[in-house]
Amino acid sequence: MSRPIFSWNHLPPLMKLLLKAALLATAGIAMHAHAQADSTPNPFFTESPLPFQYPQFDKIRDSHFAPAFDAGMAEQLKEIEAIANNPAPPTFENTLIALEKSGKVLDRATTVFSALVAADTNDARNALRREYSTKFAAHDDTINLNPKLFARIETLYQNRASLKLDPEGVRLVERYYNDFVRAGAKLSEKDKEKLKQMNAELAALSSQFSQNVLDEVNAAAVVVDNVKDLDGLTPAQITAAADEAKSRGLEGKYVLTLLNTTGQPLESQLKNRALRQRIHEASIARGSNGGKYDNREIISKTMKLRAERARLLGYPNYASYGLENQTARTTDAVNRMLGELAPAAIANAKREAADLQAMIDKEGGGFRLEPWDWSYYSEQVRAAKYAFDESQLKPYLELTNVLENGVFYAANQLYGLTFKRRQDLPVYHPDVRVYDVFDANGQPLAIFIADMYARKSKRGGAWMNSYVSQSKLTGERPVVANHLNIPKPPAGEPTLLTWDEVTTAFHEFGHALHGMFSNVTYPYFSGTRVPRDFVEFPSQVNEMWAEWPSVLKNYAKHYKTGEPIPQELLDKVIAASKFNQGFATTEYLGAAMLDQRWHQISAEQVPSANDVLKFESAALTADGIAFPAVPPRYRTTYFSHIMGGYAAGYYAYIWSEILDANTVEWFKKNGGLKRENGDHFRKALLSRGGSEEATQLFRNFAGHDPQIGPLLEKRGLTSGTAATSTAD
């Protein structure tokens, strides 16, 4: 299983406006005096002349953003006023098409800024994010709460049956109307003012939370004095730790940096148990230790404001509001699905824990299994059960081979795509690669940006974003990017991946394909602008090709000798695919169920800052997912997903995985990696973006409603749970 990964650009424009501050809240913030504009032409004021309107990274300066934001917001508000005050009766063209075409300067600037503040941030960009988060919230409210504009949209909505629109046009009318209502368009003027205040405060809180998380993940890095304590790490990892210490002025020491998850990858290798414990305790203490990065007060205020905002808009709680536009629809549907999975996950995790404890006892450890022991001993159990470990596998998983002869090869076999690297387009960082993507007929389809390496200026995790989204209305074609956080090896050494990093590369490219194959009329529906609990589905499906025999043999070759991966090792990798799934599912469900608990309570039930962790503990116990050896993948105090765009939506990964498991089963039954299968998936689903209901898109592809059984089988959780439909 690949780890849950956040993806950009899956929200429709108006919902994107509402969540812009959260989407931008992906990096730290520094004190900033407003940058002086330089004399170079602002590249955001006109369309990029580069192919596919590829961003002019070589011409973009940090000083260009603020003028583009200001001018872009002013320009869009003029456009909105012209639409709202148009004396002509509202029509589809003079209202919704006009809205679809509005805000071009702002969209160009915010799209690039959002991408860069996540992938390659700096003090100036971070300060701009802080300065503009509340301005963007106010701008969004000015549009969403414009009564004249809403009146025109409402008229179109009421008369949509007589507008003689095609299905995509009718859906556009319905989605705009729904978005405006959910944004507060029907509230009284008094309540609109109250909503504006809430939105501004929520934007500021989200920014501060993000600031604290990024700052503390760097500050909480563990310093090691003696190289002997690093026994188990590779020479390259030890060199990297020494280099990190040197960069911090700690010559002769070693610094182990953290990722923004509870578990830390190095725990699987380090033999020193005390050091593993230090790393784990540093990880789980983030955001709750009473220091300057403490997030408990922010969490309490945010959850209360969200609940109050939902009530103001007519919903019993924030989760009910957030789920209304998802494929799940209701809190009951989500709770039922998570509740079905939890017992089997916990049972499997406990069986796995027993195996790990047996390994500890066999070695004469004399201690009970703790969270910081799990990954270390599970790696030993894996090696014992399947007679291989990551060190045997990694020499066959070199980055360029994985990308070009694995990820790209699978796309060629399934969809007929071809790729050509180009060096002439500007990039925002030297490590970034750019590829032209050609369709099966040889015609240019998209431009793909690959940003694979971790760095201090880059947020954690992996994600996809669109710099340019496809639309027949605007004539724009896709420019999409994938971002991973693979540790960069010392100069001259190959980049050898873990199996998890390989599946992540395939996963993210699934998002990229969703963006590349988009074939819709309106920007609103382009590419990955689909419900949050559907957007991960195509990317999870693409993971299946990572271990497909013909694909694996094409890229899994020894980086020195070029020899293919031995069949025996290949068989072991596939056999081990369900290993440790009790742990993986339990840690994920812990976070997903915690998210729902926070967002299914009323404002009066939100705990104070001092009781945030008490609430978390009680919630895990009440949901039957509390297992001390397997803490949630994210604790509340560093759970960036739910403080950003995935509030009440972290369940989406497992919901999408149900669709994924059904789809993998379909591919296997229909012959696997075949062009006709890829063409069907592309035509019926990937190309449609959000232009049809997501559940209908799945039915169009698979011919039936999704069932939970294939997911239980995939995760090795088939313990008598009945297969039931997820459709609600």
C-alpha positions in Angstrom: 0.0 0.0 0.0 1.3 3.5 -0.7 0.8 6.0 1.9 -2.0 8.5 1.8 -1.0 11.4 -0.4 -2.5 14.8 -0.8 -3.3 15.9 -4.3 -3.8 19.5 -5.7 -6.3 20.9 -8.2 -9.1 18.5 -7.6 -11.6 21.2 -6.5 -14.0 23.2 -8.7 -13.2 26.9 -9.0 -15.6 28.3 -6.4 -14.8 25.6 -3.8 -11.2 26.2 -4.6 -11.7 29.9 -3.8 -13.3 29.0 -0.5 -10.4 26.8 0.4 -7.6 28.9 -1.2 -6.1 29.9 2.1 -6.0 26.2 3.2 -4.5 25.1 -0.1 -1.8 27.8 0.2 -1.1 26.8 3.8 1.6 24.3 3.0 4.7 25.9 4.1 6.2 28.1 6.9 5.8 31.8 7.3 8.6 34.4 7.9 8.4 38.0 9.0 8.3 40.1 5.8 8.5 43.7 4.7 6.6 44.1 1.5 9.0 43.3 -1.4 9.6 46.2 -3.7 8.4 45.5 -7.3 11.3 45.3 -9.8 11.3 46.8 -13.2 11.0 43.5 -15.2 7.7 42.9 -16.9 5.3 40.9 -14.8 4.9 37.5 -16.5 1.5 36.9 -14.9 -0.2 39.8 -16.7 -0.2 38.0 -20.1 -0.4 34.4 -21.2 2.9 32.5 -21.2 4.3 32.3 -24.8 5.8 28.9 -24.0 4.2 25.7 -25.3 0.9 24.9 -23.6 1.3 28.1 -21.6 4.0 26.5 -19.6 5.0 28.9 -16.8 8.0 31.2 -17.4 9.9 30.1 -14.3 13.0 31.9 -15.5 11.2 35.2 -15.6 9.1 34.9 -12.5 10.4 36.9 -9.5 8.9 36.8 -6.0 8.3 40.5 -6.4 5.8 39.7 -9.2 3.4 37.9 -7.0 1.9 40.7 -4.9 1.3 43.0 -7.9 -0.3 40.1 -9.7 -2.5 39.2 -6.8 -3.6 42.7 -6.3 -4.2 43.4 -10.0 -5.8 40.0 -10.5 -8.3 40.4 -7.7 -9.2 43.9 -8.8 -9.6 42.7 -12.4 -11.8 39.8 -11.4 -14.0 41.9 -9.2 -14.6 44.3 -12.2 -15.5 41.2 -14.2 -17.8 40.0 -11.5 -19.5 43.4 -11.2 -20.0 43.5 -15.0 -21.6 40.1 -14.9 -23.8 40.8 -11.9 -25.0 44.2 -13.2 -25.5 43.2 -16.8 -28.9 44.7 -17.7 -29.6 41.9 -20.1 -31.5 38.9 -18.7 -29.2 36.1 -17.4 -28.1 33.6 -20.0 -25.7 30.7 -19.8 -23.3 32.6 -21.9 -23.4 36.1 -20.2 -23.3 34.6 -16.7 -21.7 31.2 -16.3 -19.4 31.2 -19.4 -18.4 34.7 -18.3 -17.6 33.4 -14.8 -15.6 30.5 -16.3 -13.5 33.0 -18.2 -13.0 35.5 -15.3 -9.9 35.9 -13.1 -7.2 34.8 -15.5 -4.4 36.9 -14.1 -5.3 35.9 -10.5 -5.5 32.2 -11.5 -2.1 32.3 -13.3 -0.5 33.9 -10.3 -2.1 31.8 -7.5 -1.6 28.6 -9.4 2.1 29.1 -9.7 2.4 30.5 -6.2 0.6 27.6 -4.6 2.8 25.2 -6.5 6.1 27.0 -5.6 5.2 27.6 -1.9 4.8 23.8 -1.6 7.7 22.7 -3.8 10.4 25.4 -3.4 9.5 27.9 -0.7 11.5 30.7 0.8 11.0 33.5 3.3 9.5 35.9 0.8 7.0 33.4 -0.5 6.1 32.3 3.0 5.5 35.9 4.1 3.3 36.5 1.0 1.2 33.5 1.9 0.6 34.9 5.4 -0.2 38.4 4.1 -2.6 37.2 1.4 -4.4 34.3 3.0 -7.0 36.6 4.6 -7.1 38.8 1.6 -8.0 35.8 -0.6 -10.7 34.8 1.9 -12.2 38.2 1.7 -12.0 38.2 -2.1 -13.7 34.9 -2.3 -16.5 36.1 0.0 -17.0 39.2 -2.2 -17.7 36.9 -5.1 -19.6 34.2 -3.4 -21.9 36.5 -1.4 -22.7 38.9 -4.2 -26.5 38.9 -4.2 -27.0 40.2 -7.8 -24.6 37.6 -9.1 -26.3 34.8 -7.2 -29.7 36.0 -8.4 -28.6 35.5 -12.0 -27.2 32.0 -11.2 -30.4 31.1 -9.3 -32.6 32.1 -12.3 -30.5 29.9 -14.6 -30.8 27.1 -12.1 -34.6 27.3 -11.9 -34.9 27.4 -15.7 -32.1 25.0 -16.5 -34.5 22.5 -18.1 -35.4 25.0 -20.8 -31.9 26.3 -21.6 -31.3 23.7 -24.2 -27.9 22.8 -22.8 -26.0 19.5 -23.2 -25.6 17.4 -20.0 -22.2 19.0 -19.2 -23.8 22.5 -19.4 -26.7 21.5 -17.2 -24.3 20.1 -14.6 -22.3 23.4 -14.7 -25.4 25.3 -13.8 -26.2 23.0 -11.0 -22.7 23.0 -9.6 -22.4 26.8 -9.6 -25.7 27.1 -7.9 -24.8 24.5 -5.3 -21.4 26.2 -4.6 -22.9 29.6 -4.1 -25.6 28.2 -1.7 -22.9 26.3 0.3 -20.8 29.5 0.4 -23.6 31.4 2.1 -25.4 33.1 -0.8 -28.8 32.6 0.8 -27.9 34.0 4.2 -29.1 37.3 5.6 -26.8 40.3 5.3 -26.1 40.0 9.0 -25.2 36.3 8.8 -23.1 37.0 5.7 -21.0 39.4 7.7 -20.6 36.8 10.4 -19.6 34.3 7.8 -17.0 36.6 6.4 -15.4 37.0 9.8 -15.4 33.3 10.3 -13.7 32.7 7.0 -11.0 35.3 7.7 -10.3 33.8 11.1 -10.2 30.3 9.7 -7.7 31.4 7.0 -5.4 32.9 9.6 -5.6 29.9 11.9 -4.9 27.5 9.0 -1.8 29.6 8.1 -0.5 29.5 11.6 -1.1 25.8 12.0 0.9 25.2 8.8 3.6 27.5 9.9 4.0 25.6 13.2 4.0 22.2 11.6 6.7 23.0 9.1 8.8 24.9 11.6 8.6 22.1 14.2 9.2 19.2 11.8 12.6 20.9 11.2 13.2 22.0 14.8 12.3 18.5 16.2 15.0 16.8 14.3 17.0 14.3 16.5 20.7 15.1 17.1 23.0 12.1 17.5 26.5 12.4 19.0 28.0 9.0 18.2 28.0 7.4 14.8 27.8 4.0 16.5 24.3 4.8 17.4 23.4 4.9 13.7 24.1 1.2 13.3 21.7 -0.1 10.6 21.8 2.9 8.4 23.6 2.8 5.0 26.8 4.8 4.5 24.8 7.2 2.3 22.3 7.8 5.0 25.0 8.4 7.6 26.7 10.9 5.2 23.4 12.7 4.7 22.9 12.9 8.5 26.4 14.3 8.9 25.8 16.8 6.1 22.5 17.9 7.7 24.3 18.4 11.1 27.0 20.4 9.4 24.4 22.6 7.7 23.1 23.4 11.2 26.5 24.3 12.6 26.8 20.9 14.4 30.1 19.7 13.0 30.9 16.2 14.0 27.3 15.3 14.9 24.5 13.7 13.0 21.0 15.0 12.5 18.0 12.8 11.7 15.2 14.8 10.2 11.5 14.0 10.7 8.7 13.5 8.2 5.2 14.8 9.0 3.9 11.4 10.0 3.8 9.6 13.3 6.1 6.8 12.2 9.5 7.7 10.9 11.2 5.6 8.1 14.5 5.3 9.9 12.9 3.4 12.7 12.9 0.3 10.4 16.7 0.3 10.2 18.1 1.6 13.4 19.3 -1.1 15.8 19.6 1.3 18.7 16.3 0.9 20.5 16.8 4.0 22.7 17.4 6.1 19.6 14.3 4.7 18.0 12.3 5.7 21.1 13.8 9.2 21.0 12.7 9.6 17.4 9.2 8.4 18.0 8.7 10.6 21.1 10.0 13.6 19.2 7.5 12.8 16.5 4.4 12.4 18.6 5.2 15.4 20.8 5.0 17.9 17.9 2.3 20.5 18.3 1.5 19.6 21.9 4.5 20.2 24.1 3.7 23.7 25.3 6.3 25.4 23.2 6.0 28.1 20.5 4.8 25.5 18.0 1.9 24.2 20.2 -1.1 23.8 18.0 -3.8 22.8 20.6 -5.3 26.2 20.9 -5.4 26.6 17.1 -7.1 23.2 16.8 -9.7 24.1 19.4 -10.5 27.4 17.8 -10.6 25.9 14.3 -12.9 23.1 15.2 -15.3 25.4 17.0 -15.4 27.9 14.1 -16.0 25.1 11.6 -18.9 23.7 13.6 -20.3 27.2 14.0 -19.9 28.0 10.3 -21.6 24.7 9.4 -24.5 25.5 11.7 -24.8 29.0 10.2 -25.1 27.4 6.8 -27.8 25.0 8.0 -25.9 21.8 8.8 -25.7 19.9 12.1 -21.9 19.7 12.0 -19.0 20.3 9.7 -18.7 16.8 8.5 -22.3 16.9 7.2 -21.5 20.1 5.3 -18.2 18.7 4.0 -19.6 15.3 2.8 -22.7 16.6 1.1 -20.8 17.1 -2.2 -18.7 13.9 -2.0 -19.6 10.5 -3.3 -20.1 9.3 0.3 -22.8 12.0 0.8 -23.5 11.4 4.5 -21.7 10.8 7.8 -23.6 7.6 8.2 -22.1 6.2 5.0 -18.6 7.1 6.0 -19.1 5.8 9.6 -20.5 2.5 8.3 -17.6 2.0 5.9 -14.9 2.8 8.5 -16.7 0.7 11.1 -16.8 -2.3 8.8 -13.0 -2.1 8.2 -11.9 -1.4 11.8 -12.5 -4.8 13.5 -10.7 -6.8 10.8 -7.8 -4.2 10.8 -7.4 -4.4 14.5 -7.6 -8.2 14.5 -4.9 -8.4 11.9 -2.7 -5.8 13.6 -2.9 -7.8 16.8 -1.8 -11.0 15.0 1.1 -9.1 13.4 2.0 -7.7 16.9 2.1 -11.3 18.2 4.6 -12.2 15.4 6.7 -9.2 16.3 6.7 -10.0 20.0 7.7 -13.6 19.2 10.7 -12.2 17.3 11.6 -9.9 20.2 11.3 -12.8 22.7 13.3 -15.1 20.4 16.2 -12.6 20.5 15.9 -12.3 24.3 14.8 -8.7 24.1 13.0 -8.8 27.5 10.6 -6.0 26.6 7.1 -5.5 25.3 6.5 -4.3 21.8 6.2 -0.5 21.5 5.4 1.8 18.6 9.1 2.5 18.0 9.7 -1.2 17.6 7.1 -2.0 15.1 8.8 -1.1 11.8 12.2 -2.4 12.9 10.9 -5.8 13.9 8.4 -6.0 11.1 11.3 -5.7 8.7 13.0 -8.6 10.4 9.8 -10.7 10.2 9.4 -9.8 6.6 12.9 -10.9 5.9 12.3 -14.1 7.8 9.0 -14.9 6.1 9.9 -13.8 2.6 13.7 -14.1 2.7 14.4 -10.6 1.4 14.7 -7.1 2.7 14.8 -3.6 1.1 18.6 -3.6 0.8 18.3 -6.6 -1.6 15.6 -4.8 -3.6 16.9 -1.2 -3.9 19.7 -1.9 -6.4 17.1 -2.8 -8.9 15.0 0.3 -8.3 17.0 3.2 -9.8 15.0 6.4 -10.1 15.4 7.1 -13.9 14.7 3.4 -14.7 11.6 3.4 -12.5 10.3 6.6 -14.1 11.1 6.1 -17.7 11.1 2.4 -18.1 8.4 1.7 -15.5 5.9 4.5 -15.0 6.2 5.8 -18.6 6.4 2.2 -20.0 3.1 1.2 -18.4 1.4 4.3 -19.7 2.8 3.4 -23.2 1.5 -0.1 -23.0 -1.9 0.8 -21.6 -2.6 4.1 -23.4 -0.1 4.4 -26.2 1.6 7.4 -24.7 5.3 8.3 -25.5 7.6 10.7 -23.7 10.5 12.8 -24.7 12.6 14.7 -22.2 13.3 18.3 -23.0 16.0 20.6 -21.6 14.9 23.9 -23.2 12.0 24.8 -20.9 12.9 26.8 -17.7 12.5 25.1 -14.3 12.2 26.4 -10.8 14.9 24.1 -9.4 17.8 22.3 -11.0 16.5 18.9 -9.9 13.3 19.3 -11.9 12.8 17.3 -15.1 10.4 18.1 -17.9 8.9 15.8 -20.5 6.7 16.3 -23.6 3.9 13.7 -23.7 2.6 12.5 -27.0 -0.7 10.7 -27.5 -1.1 7.4 -29.3 -1.5 9.2 -32.6 1.8 11.0 -32.2 0.2 14.4 -31.4 1.3 16.5 -28.4 -0.9 15.8 -25.4 0.6 17.5 -22.4 3.8 18.6 -20.6 4.8 16.7 -17.6 7.0 18.1 -14.8 8.8 15.6 -12.5 10.1 17.0 -9.2 11.4 13.9 -7.3 13.9 15.0 -4.6 13.4 16.1 -1.0 14.8 19.5 0.1 14.3 21.9 2.9 12.3 24.3 0.8 9.8 21.6 -0.1 6.9 20.4 2.0 6.7 16.7 2.9 4.7 14.0 1.2 3.9 13.6 -2.5 1.4 15.3 -4.7 0.3 16.3 -8.2 -0.7 19.7 -9.3 -1.8 21.3 -12.6 -0.2 24.5 -13.8 -2.5 24.5 -16.8 -5.8 22.6 -16.9 -7.4 21.3 -20.1 -10.6 23.1 -21.4 -12.3 23.2 -24.8 -13.8 26.5 -23.9 -10.4 28.2 -23.4 -8.4 26.0 -25.7 -5.9 25.2 -22.9 -4.0 22.0 -22.7 -2.5 20.3 -19.7 0.7 21.1 -17.9 0.9 18.8 -14.9 3.5 18.1 -12.2 4.3 15.2 -9.8 6.2 15.9 -6.6 7.9 13.2 -4.4 10.3 13.5 -1.5 13.0 11.0 -2.3 16.2 11.6 -0.4 18.9 12.9 -2.8 22.1 10.7 -2.6 25.6 12.2 -2.4 27.0 13.5 -5.7 27.9 10.7 -8.0 25.8 8.0 -6.4 22.6 6.5 -7.9 19.2 7.3 -6.6 17.9 3.9 -5.3 14.3 3.7 -4.2 12.4 1.8 -1.7 9.4 -0.2 -2.8 7.1 2.4 -1.2 8.7 5.1 -3.2 8.2 3.1 -6.4 4.5 2.7 -5.7 4.2 6.4 -4.8 5.7 7.3 -8.2 3.1 5.2 -10.0 0.4 6.6 -7.7 1.2 10.2 -8.4 1.4 9.5 -12.1 -2.1 8.2 -11.9 -3.1 11.7 -10.9 -1.1 13.1 -13.8 -2.9 10.9 -16.3 -6.2 12.1 -14.9 -5.1 15.6 -15.7 -3.5 14.8 -19.0 -6.5 12.8 -20.4 -9.1 15.5 -19.4 -11.4 16.1 -22.4 -14.1 18.5 -21.0 -15.5 21.8 -22.2 -15.5 23.8 -19.0 -12.5 24.5 -16.7 -14.7 23.8 -13.7 -14.7 20.1 -14.6 -11.2 19.7 -15.8 -8.9 16.8 -14.9 -8.8 16.1 -11.1 -11.6 18.5 -10.2 -13.7 15.7 -8.9 -15.0 14.9 -5.4 -12.3 14.5 -2.8 -13.3 10.8 -2.2 -13.0 10.0 -5.9 -9.8 11.9 -6.8 -7.5 9.2 -5.3 -9.2 6.4 -7.2 -7.4 6.7 -10.6 -4.0 7.2 -8.9 -4.5 4.1 -6.7 -5.4 2.1 -9.8 -2.2 3.1 -11.4 -0.2 1.6 -8.6 -1.1 -1.9 -9.8 1.3 -1.6 -12.7 4.3 -1.2 -10.4 4.2 -4.9 -9.7 2.7 -6.1 -13.0 5.3 -8.7 -14.3 6.0 -7.2 -17.7 6.3 -3.7 -16.3 8.4 -4.7 -13.4 10.8 -6.7 -15.6 11.2 -3.6 -17.8 12.4 -1.3 -15.1 13.7 -3.4 -12.2 17.2 -3.9 -13.4 20.4 -3.7 -11.4 21.8 -0.2 -11.6 25.4 -1.5 -12.1 25.0 -4.6 -14.2 21.7 -4.0 -16.0 20.7 -7.5 -15.0 16.9 -8.0 -14.5 15.6 -8.6 -11.0 15.7 -12.3 -10.3 12.4 -14.0 -10.6 12.8 -15.5 -7.2 13.1 -12.0 -5.7 10.3 -10.7 -7.8 8.0 -13.5 -6.5 8.9 -12.6 -3.0 8.1 -8.9 -3.5 4.6 -9.8 -4.8 4.0 -12.4 -2.1 4.9 -9.9 0.6 2.4 -7.3 -0.8 -0.1 -8.0 1.9 2.4 -8.1 4.7 1.9 -5.7 7.6 -1.5 -4.6 6.2 -3.1 -4.9 9.7 -0.7 -2.2 10.8 -1.1 -0.1 7.7 -4.9 -0.2 7.8 -5.1 0.4 11.5 -2.8 3.5 11.5 -4.7 4.9 8.6 -8.2 4.2 10.1 -7.0 5.8 13.4 -6.4 9.0 11.6 -9.5 8.8 9.4 -11.9 8.1 12.3 -10.2 10.8 14.4 -10.9 13.2 11.6 -14.6 12.3 11.6 -14.9 12.5 15.3 -13.5 16.1 15.3 -15.9 17.2 12.5 -19.1 15.4 13.7 -19.3 17.3 17.0 -21.1 20.5 17.6 -19.4 23.8 18.6 -20.4 23.2 22.2 -18.7 19.8 22.3 -15.3 21.1 21.0 -12.8 20.6 23.8 -10.5 23.3 25.1 -6.9 23.4 24.1 -5.9 21.6 27.3 -8.3 18.7 26.5 -7.4 18.2 22.8 -5.3 15.1 23.4 -7.8 13.8 25.9 -10.5 14.1 23.3 -8.3 12.3 20.8 -7.6 9.4 23.1 -11.3 9.0 24.0 -12.3 9.1 20.3 -9.9 6.3 19.4 -11.2 4.2 22.2 -14.8 4.8 21.4 -14.3 3.8 17.8 -12.5 0.6 18.7 -9.4 1.6 16.9 -7.2 2.3 19.9 -4.1 0.0 19.9 -1.1 1.4 21.7 1.4 -0.3 19.5 -0.1 1.3 16.4 -0.8 5.0 16.9 -2.7 7.0 14.2 -0.7 7.9 11.2 -1.2 11.5 12.2 -2.0 12.9 15.6 -4.3 15.9 15.7 -1.6 18.4 16.5 0.3 17.7 13.2 -2.6 16.4 11.1 -2.1 18.9 8.2 -4.6 17.1 5.9 -7.6 17.9 8.1 -6.5 21.5 8.9 -6.4 22.1 5.1 -8.3 20.8 2.2 -9.2 17.4 3.6 -11.2 18.4 6.6 -13.7 15.7 7.3 -12.3 14.0 4.2 -9.3 11.9 5.2 -11.6 8.8 4.8 -11.3 9.6 1.0 -8.2 7.4 0.5 -9.9 4.2 1.7 -13.2 5.1 0.0 -11.3 5.6 -3.3 -9.4 2.4 -2.6 -12.6 0.5 -2.7 -13.2 1.7 -6.2 -9.5 1.0 -7.0 -9.8 -2.6 -5.8 -12.9 -3.2 -7.9 -11.1 -1.7 -10.9 -7.9 -3.8 -10.4 -10.2 -6.8 -10.4 -11.8 -5.6 -13.6 -8.5 -5.2 -15.3 -7.3 -8.6 -14.3 -10.5 -10.3 -15.5 -10.2 -8.5 -18.8 -6.6 -9.3 -19.6 -4.7 -6.7 -17.7 -2.2 -4.4 -19.5 -3.9 -4.1 -22.8 -4.6 -1.1 -25.0 -8.3 -1.8 -25.3 -8.6 -1.8 -21.5 -6.7 1.4 -21.1 -8.7 3.0 -23.9 -11.9 2.0 -22.1 -10.7 3.4 -18.8 -9.6 6.6 -20.4 -12.8 7.1 -22.4 -15.3 6.1 -19.8 -13.7 7.7 -16.7 -10.3 9.5 -16.9 -11.3 11.9 -19.7 -14.5 12.9 -18.1 -13.1 14.9 -15.1 -16.0 16.1 -13.0 -18.4 16.5 -15.9 -20.6 13.6 -14.6 -21.4 12.3 -11.1 -18.5 10.3 -9.9 -20.4 7.2 -9.0 -22.0 7.2 -12.5 -18.5 7.4 -14.0 -17.5 4.3 -12.1 -20.6 2.5 -13.3 -19.9 3.6 -16.9 -16.5 2.0 -16.6 -17.1 -1.1 -14.5 -20.8 -1.9 -15.3 -21.7 -2.3 -11.6 -21.7 -0.5 -8.2 -18.5 -0.9 -6.2 -18.2 -3.6 -3.6 -16.1 -3.7 -0.5 -15.0 -7.3 -0.9 -12.1 -6.7 -3.3 -10.6 -4.2 -0.9 -10.7 -6.6 2.0 -9.1 -9.2 -0.2 -6.4 -6.7 -1.4 -5.5 -5.8 2.2 -5.6 -9.3 3.5 -8.6 -8.4 5.8 -11.0 -11.1 4.6 -12.1 -12.4 8.0 -15.7 -13.2 7.2 -16.8 -9.6 6.5 -19.6 -9.6 3.9 -19.1 -7.7 0.7 -21.5 -4.8 0.6 -22.0 -2.0 -1.8 -20.5 1.4 -1.0 -23.1 3.2 -3.0 -25.5 5.2 -0.9 
